[in-house]
């Protein structure tokens, strides 16, 4: 069975993230931890809204990826600091 993907934000409207998947869905904040495939010690934690209660037919992984990409492309994420890593 194919899981449902999140809606395309360009369809919903530029600069807006989806707040619901269907008229009967509620949303809740979820936390995704992304990791570097070459080095799993490198991670990014990102919080995003998605339909709740959890629906096994919804692809929450793709939802998280799309939410992060949307935030990056709409300049809503800012870098707080950059520092060298001690070796």
ABEGO torsion letter per residue (X at the ends): XBBBBBBBAAAAEBGBBBABABAABBBBBBBBBBBBAABAABBBBBBBBBBOBBBAABBAAAAAAAAAAAAAAAGABBBABBBBBBX
